Amino acid sequence: MMNLKIKLFLPVLFPLFLAGQTGIWGVTQLPQPASYLQAATSGDKAFFLGFNNGYLYIYDEPTNYWSTITLPNTKMQPSIGALGSKIYISGDSAVIAGMFVISSPSRTIYVYDYVNDSWSVEYLSTTRRQVKICSLGSKIYFTGGYIDGGGPMGGSSQIGQSTVDIYDSSSDNWSVIHMPNGRLGHTAYAQDDKVFIGGGVDANVFGNATFMPTDIYSPATNTWTTYTPSMVSNFIALSGIDTTVFMFYGKNLMNNTSHANYEQYDLSAEQWSAHLFATTGDRKSAIAGSDRVFTGGGDQYLDVYYAPSHSFYTDSLALKRDYICFASVNKKVLFAGGTLSNGNPTDHVDIFVDTTATIGIKKKQEAIQLNIFPNPADNLVIIDLGSKTPSAQLQLTDISGKEVQTVSIANTGRFDLNTSTLANGIYLLKVQTGQHSVQQKIVIVH
């Protein structure tokens, strides 16, 4: 029997003006203190996976409710990803031995369907630890990780793996490809039509390791390219907005130094460029939300890229802590949990809301809410307007501005758009209701 607990969230909000735009910061709490969280988003929900505690914390953005779901079994060093209405969880199996919890490698993937409130099981092609997950279009990727190996004088080692398991929901098929570089401790991120595998090391034998370059996969051509970053770091945070992907350098644990460096990849020109922040920082996480990209997670401070001005500014969270987990749902960005200076986990969550946007928040009763998922998409896009509307017109144009499709809907707030005949690429969806309109980008990857 599944254990379900509900917690009401009542936000405490206060205004803050950032980069010439109005934003609101709020504070709420996780259902229980947690650090080293992993996060994924789907639809109107953000999912936070507890580290080694067997719980999935769910934040429902429209209602501001938290709920807690118990996993079928505890996962050690878990990873989480979302595809459609399903949440995929990988990680080691946990065995309780007296006062200790012992992990063992596992191929098992727990799949939670939050629409039907049900669990199922899938399996990786090989047994490995610390697999990192990302999704693109109709596919979800389970990348890298490590296996245990023998070390000097009978010690153990961690050997990075190149295996990438891919599940395609449109065909209900699994396949396997291999990265150019096997790795562990890496980051997996997907944007537009590319999958980025950044950071990590090839192996770990008594602290000896070789840092890995960034591998980039193109599903359209089934090819890999490799980029050698300007420097090395244990913590690499990847995120992006519009046609830019950012790769932020965190702390290098080999020499215990933090960096001010970051690099950005232009998806249109397919080129990298190196840059510097004004100060060094321990940037463990990154997330795109609203028209910003946030990076930080190692202390109280955030570097924020503001897309309209193509520039960074510095912001601060309400509570200083380490190992913070980021998630973005609609126009809210959540900074959840973390470890306090005394070493204890916290249930603190900072929430940033962009009040300049009508998407995801109601500035007026008649303002349009627009939520599109999955995005990137394959053969189907679900368009959710938040509430029933008497009439609306949906216009889809390609990147050149050419009209591709126009649809009129009435007395509904939800529409399923067939995209199976569209070519791979970036499209713009415009929704018009009366005098109000809103636009959002859709990426198609078959």
URJO-V715993 format. One record per residue. N is the residue number from 1. RES is the residue in one small letter. SS is DSSP state (H for helix, E for strand, C for the rest). NEAR is the number of other ideal C-beta (glycine too) atoms within 10 Angstrom. Layout:
BEGIN
n,res,ss,near
N,RES,SS,NEAR
N,RES,SS,NEAR
END
This chain:
BEGIN
n,res,ss,near
1,m,C,4
2,m,C,11
3,n,C,10
4,l,E,11
5,k,E,13
6,i,E,11
7,k,E,15
8,l,E,9
9,f,C,16
10,l,C,7
11,p,C,12
12,v,E,10
13,l,E,12
14,f,E,9
15,p,E,9
16,l,E,14
17,f,E,8
18,l,E,16
19,a,C,16
20,g,C,10
21,q,E,16
22,t,E,12
23,g,E,19
24,i,E,16
25,w,E,19
26,g,E,19
27,v,E,15
28,t,E,20
29,q,E,15
30,l,E,24
31,p,E,19
32,q,E,15
33,p,E,17
34,a,E,24
35,s,C,20
36,y,C,19
37,l,C,25
38,q,E,22
39,a,E,23
40,a,E,22
41,t,E,20
42,s,E,21
43,g,C,21
44,d,C,18
45,k,E,21
46,a,E,27
47,f,E,24
48,f,E,26
49,l,E,24
50,g,C,25
51,f,C,20
52,n,C,16
53,n,C,20
54,g,C,17
55,y,E,20
56,l,E,23
57,y,E,26
58,i,E,21
59,y,E,28
60,d,E,17
61,e,C,20
62,p,C,15
63,t,C,10
64,n,C,15
65,y,E,14
66,w,E,21
67,s,E,16
68,t,E,18
69,i,E,19
70,t,E,16
71,l,C,21
72,p,C,14
73,n,C,13
74,t,C,20
75,k,E,28
76,m,E,20
77,q,E,17
78,p,E,26
79,s,E,23
80,i,E,22
81,g,E,26
82,a,E,24
83,l,E,23
84,g,C,18
85,s,C,16
86,k,E,20
87,i,E,24
88,y,E,20
89,i,E,23
90,s,E,27
91,g,E,28
92,d,E,21
93,s,E,15
94,a,E,20
95,v,E,13
96,i,E,9
97,a,E,7
98,g,C,6
99,m,C,5
100,f,E,7
101,v,E,13
102,i,E,12
103,s,E,16
104,s,E,12
105,p,C,18
106,s,C,21
107,r,C,16
108,t,E,17
109,i,E,23
110,y,E,21
111,v,E,16
112,y,E,23
113,d,E,13
114,y,C,19
115,v,C,10
116,n,C,10
117,d,C,10
118,s,E,11
119,w,E,16
120,s,E,12
121,v,E,10
122,e,E,17
123,y,E,13
124,l,C,19
125,s,C,14
126,t,C,14
127,t,C,16
128,r,C,25
129,r,E,21
130,q,C,23
131,v,C,29
132,k,E,26
133,i,E,22
134,c,E,23
135,s,E,22
136,l,E,24
137,g,C,24
138,s,C,20
139,k,E,23
140,i,E,24
141,y,E,24
142,f,E,26
143,t,E,26
144,g,C,28
145,g,C,31
146,y,E,24
147,i,E,17
148,d,E,14
149,g,E,13
150,g,E,11
151,g,C,15
152,p,H,9
153,m,H,6
154,g,H,6
155,g,C,10
156,s,E,11
157,s,E,16
158,q,E,21
159,i,E,17
160,g,E,25
161,q,E,22
162,s,E,17
163,t,E,19
164,v,E,24
165,d,E,23
166,i,E,19
167,y,E,22
168,d,E,16
169,s,C,17
170,s,C,14
171,s,C,12
172,d,C,7
173,n,E,10
174,w,E,14
175,s,E,12
176,v,E,12
177,i,E,15
178,h,E,12
179,m,E,22
180,p,E,15
181,n,E,20
182,g,E,22
183,r,E,30
184,l,E,25
185,g,E,22
186,h,E,26
187,t,E,26
188,a,E,25
189,y,E,21
190,a,E,25
191,q,E,22
192,d,C,19
193,d,C,21
194,k,E,20
195,v,E,23
196,f,E,24
197,i,E,31
198,g,E,26
199,g,E,27
200,g,E,29
201,v,E,23
202,d,C,18
203,a,E,17
204,n,E,18
205,v,E,15
206,f,C,11
207,g,C,7
208,n,E,13
209,a,C,21
210,t,C,11
211,f,E,19
212,m,C,27
213,p,C,17
214,t,E,24
215,d,E,24
216,i,E,20
217,y,E,25
218,s,E,13
219,p,C,21
220,a,C,12
221,t,C,8
222,n,C,8
223,t,E,9
224,w,E,17
225,t,E,12
226,t,E,13
227,y,E,15
228,t,C,10
229,p,C,19
230,s,C,13
231,m,C,11
232,v,C,19
233,s,C,23
234,n,C,18
235,f,C,22
236,i,E,27
237,a,E,27
238,l,E,24
239,s,E,24
240,g,E,22
241,i,E,17
242,d,C,16
243,t,C,15
244,t,E,19
245,v,E,26
246,f,E,23
247,m,E,28
248,f,E,29
249,y,E,28
250,g,C,24
251,k,C,19
252,n,E,16
253,l,C,14
254,m,C,14
255,n,C,7
256,n,C,8
257,t,E,11
258,s,C,18
259,h,E,20
260,a,E,14
261,n,E,18
262,y,E,23
263,e,E,20
264,q,E,17
265,y,E,22
266,d,E,12
267,l,C,16
268,s,C,11
269,a,C,9
270,e,C,10
271,q,E,10
272,w,E,16
273,s,E,12
274,a,E,12
275,h,E,12
276,l,E,10
277,f,E,17
278,a,E,9
279,t,E,10
280,t,E,14
281,g,E,24
282,d,C,18
283,r,E,30
284,k,E,24
285,s,E,25
286,a,E,26
287,i,E,21
288,a,E,21
289,g,E,24
290,s,C,25
291,d,C,18
292,r,E,25
293,v,E,27
294,f,E,24
295,t,E,28
296,g,E,27
297,g,E,27
298,g,C,21
299,d,C,18
300,q,C,16
301,y,E,18
302,l,E,25
303,d,E,22
304,v,E,21
305,y,E,25
306,y,E,18
307,a,H,14
308,p,H,11
309,s,H,12
310,h,C,9
311,s,E,10
312,f,E,18
313,y,E,14
314,t,E,13
315,d,E,19
316,s,E,14
317,l,C,21
318,a,C,15
319,l,C,15
320,k,C,13
321,r,C,22
322,d,E,17
323,y,C,18
324,i,C,29
325,c,E,25
326,f,E,25
327,a,E,23
328,s,E,20
329,v,E,22
330,n,C,24
331,k,C,20
332,k,E,22
333,v,E,25
334,l,E,26
335,f,E,25
336,a,E,25
337,g,C,27
338,g,C,29
339,t,E,17
340,l,C,15
341,s,C,8
342,n,C,6
343,g,C,8
344,n,C,10
345,p,E,21
346,t,E,19
347,d,E,15
348,h,E,20
349,v,E,27
350,d,E,23
351,i,E,22
352,f,E,24
353,v,E,22
354,d,E,21
355,t,C,16
356,t,C,16
357,a,C,16
358,t,C,18
359,i,C,18
360,g,C,20
361,i,C,18
362,k,C,12
363,k,C,10
364,k,C,8
365,q,C,6
366,e,C,12
367,a,C,15
368,i,C,20
369,q,C,21
370,l,C,19
371,n,E,20
372,i,E,19
373,f,E,16
374,p,C,23
375,n,C,15
376,p,C,23
377,a,E,25
378,d,C,21
379,n,C,16
380,l,E,14
381,v,E,23
382,i,E,17
383,i,E,21
384,d,E,15
385,l,E,20
386,g,E,18
387,s,E,13
388,k,E,10
389,t,E,19
390,p,E,10
391,s,E,12
392,a,E,21
393,q,E,13
394,l,E,17
395,q,E,17
396,l,E,18
397,t,E,16
398,d,E,15
399,i,C,12
400,s,C,6
401,g,C,7
402,k,C,7
403,e,E,10
404,v,E,15
405,q,E,15
406,t,E,11
407,v,E,13
408,s,E,10
409,i,E,18
410,a,E,9
411,n,E,8
412,t,E,13
413,g,E,14
414,r,E,13
415,f,E,15
416,d,E,9
417,l,E,17
418,n,E,11
419,t,C,20
420,s,C,11
421,t,C,9
422,l,C,20
423,a,C,10
424,n,C,15
425,g,E,15
426,i,E,17
427,y,E,20
428,l,E,15
429,l,E,21
430,k,E,16
431,v,E,22
432,q,E,16
433,t,E,17
434,g,C,11
435,q,C,6
436,h,E,14
437,s,E,15
438,v,E,17
439,q,E,13
440,q,E,15
441,k,E,15
442,i,E,20
443,v,E,20
444,i,E,22
445,v,C,20
446,h,C,19
END
